Amino acid sequence: MNIDILTLFPRFFAEPLATSILGKTIEKGLLSVECRDIREWASGDYRQVDDMPYGGGPGMVLMLEPLVKCIDSIVSERRNSGLEPKMLITCPRGRRLNQKMLAGWSVINSESESLLILSGHYEGFDERLYTLYPWETISIGDFVLSGGEIPSLTIIDGVARLLEGSLGNPESLSHESFNDSLLDHPAYTRPAEFRGMKVPDVLLNGDHAKIETWRAMKRRELTSRHRPDLLDKCEGQG
């Protein structure tokens, strides 16, 4: 899979893209991520990419011209290589990111499609940018960050670990939180007792049928206690 990140701060991604599962997925050739510096398409001695908002107010707004030049160049490059980019933009107005969305992007046809993720900064984009391209707008939550780099990295990491061959044990994916809209079951490891707290006996008896029944029960209990909204969604689907 090919992913292009359009950003003002490409160095932000250097270490995360070389670390842990994400780094290993790239090393295996399952994923290619290119960080595109928007300033390379800006003009003038200072490579200006932002300006004061019309109507006044605090902060600066990302300018259309360098963004459009950058986007058009990357889209043209990908199309020339036979790929049609799916275009994502991180912003507060977007759909809330969830596991189903990540799963959908992870199975795009890598021979004919790629992902393009635009990371915002400052006070956001010139509004006209939203009408120029077929964006899918994405938000990772109702809070404010200094830029779109963290949401973009979140998307990339979430997609990468779903690619076939990225994890050492593929079965790990079937036992995670948010599968079937439920949280994951409790997990324990050695020692079997610590400061008077014991691992549940059912996990020590080797009866896999009973273990799976216990885990299914605990998934619903934890979801009901901590995220009842997910349980309501699960029951609505079933």
N, C-alpha and C positions, 0 to 999 in steps of 0.2 A: 504494500500500500504506500502511496505517495501523499505526503501532507506538506502544504506550504503554510508557513506562519508569516503573516505580514505584521511587522512590529517596528516601533521606534527603538527598541532595546533588544537586539538579537542576542547580546551576551547574556541576557537573563536566562536563556534556555540552555546554555552550554553544559553546565554541570548536571542538571536534571536529565538531559537527553543521553548522558553517558553513564547513568547510575541505575543500579538495581534492574528490575524486570524491563523497564523501558530501554535502558542501555543494551541489555542482552538481546532484546527483540530487534533492535537496530543492527547489532553485530551479526545476528543470524540472517540478515537480509530480508526479514519479514516486513520491515518498515523503513521508509526513507523520509526524513523530516528536513526540510530546508527552511531556514530562517531568512526572510527577505527584509532588508532594512529599507523602510519607506523613504528615508532621507536620500537614498540614492536616486530617487526620482524627483527630488525637489530641486528648485533652481536657485540661483544667486550664490554669493560667496558664503552665506551662512546656512544654506540648505534649509530655509525656513519651511516649516510644515504646519504652523499654527498661526492664528491671528485673533484679534479682538472680536467679540461677537457684535453683530449689528444690534442696535437697541441698548447697548451698554450692559453692564453686569460684570461680576467677577470672573476670573479665569480666562482661558483661551480655548478656541475651537479649532479642531483639525481642519485644514483647508482641503477643498475638493481637488484641486489640480494635481498635487503630488500623489494623492490617494488614487485618483482615477488612472493616472499614468502607470502607477505601480500595479494596480489590479489588472488593467488591460494588458500590460506586458506579461504578467504571470499567466493569465488566462490564455493568451495567444500562444505562449510557450508550451503550455500543457496540451492545448488543442493540436498543435503541430506534432506532438508526440503521440497523438491518438487518445488523449484523456480529456474528459469533460469534468471540470471541477464542480463539486458540490460546495456552495459558498455559505460559510457560517460567519456570523458576526456576533461578538460578545458585547452585550449591552443590557441595561436594567429592564428594558421593555420586552426582552426575549422570553421564550418559553423556559420554564424551569427544567434544568438538566436532570435527566433520570436514566436509569439503567437501560430501559427499553430504547431510548434514543442512541445511547452508546452502542448497543447491540446492533441496531440498524446500520449505523455507519461502519461497523466492523466487518460487515458482510457485503459491502459494495463491490462491484466487479473491478478489481484492481487493474484489469487490462483495458478498461474503457472509462474508468472514473477515478478521480482523486478528491482530496479534501483541501479546501482553501479556508483558512481561519484568519479573520481580520481582528487584531487586538487594538482596542481603542485606548485613548489616554486623554489627559487634561479634562476639559469639560464636555468631551464627546465629539461627535461628527457633525459636519454641516448636514442639515436635515435632508438635503437633496440627494445625498449618497444612498439613502434607503430606497429611492425610486429608480436608481440607475441599474441596479443588479438584482437578481433573484435570491436575495438573502434568506437564510433561515436564522432568525435571531435567537440567541441563547443567553440565558442568565443562570448563574450557579446559586443564586439566593438573594434574599432581600436585605442586602447590606452593600456598603460602598468600599471599593478598593481603589488603589491609586492608578490602576490601569488594567487592561484586559489580558495581560500576560499570564497571570495566575489562572483565570478561567480557561484560557487557551491550553495551557499545560494540563489542566484538569481533564479537558476533553481528550487530549492526545494520550495521556496515561490510561484513561478509562477505556479508550478504543484499543490501545496497543495490547493490553493484557487479555483481550478477547480474541485476538488473532490466533488462528490455529498454529500451534507450535511455540507460542510465546511462553507458556508456563511449563515447568517441569512435569507437573501432574495435572493434566487437563480436567480431571474429576474435581479439582478444587473449585472450578467455576460453578458446578452444580450444587455446591454447599455454601453459597455465600448469601449475605444479606441482600434483600430486595428481589431475589428469585421468588416468583409466585407472590410478590408483594409482601413477603414476610422477612423479619430479621433472622439472622443466623442463630443457630443453637449455641448454648454455652460450650466453651472448650476448656479442657484441662490437660496438664502434662505433669511429669514428675516434679516433686515427690507426691506420693499418694496422700500424704497428710502434712500440713504445714500450719504451725501455731494453732493446732486444734481443729483446723478446717480440713475436712476429708473430701476426697473425690467421690461423687455418687457411686454407690456399689454397682449399679447397673452397668457402668462403663468398665468395670473390672472383671465381670463374670464371663466375657467372651461370647455371650449370646447376641449375635448381630441383629437378629430380628427384634429383640427387646430393646437393643440400643437405638435402632432406627425409630421405633415407636416412641421411646423416651425423647429423642431429639425432635421429632415432629411435634410432640406435645409442648416441649420447651420453646420451640420457635413461636408457637401461637401464644404461649404465656408471655414471653418477652415482648412480642409485638403488641399484645393487648395492654401491657403495662407501660411501655415506653413510646410506642407509636400506634395508638389505636386508629389513627387515620388510615394507616396502611392496612390494618385488619378489615376496616370497613370497605376499602377498595377491593381487597382480596375476595371478600364475601359477595360483593357486587358482581365480580367477574365470574364467580362460580355458581 
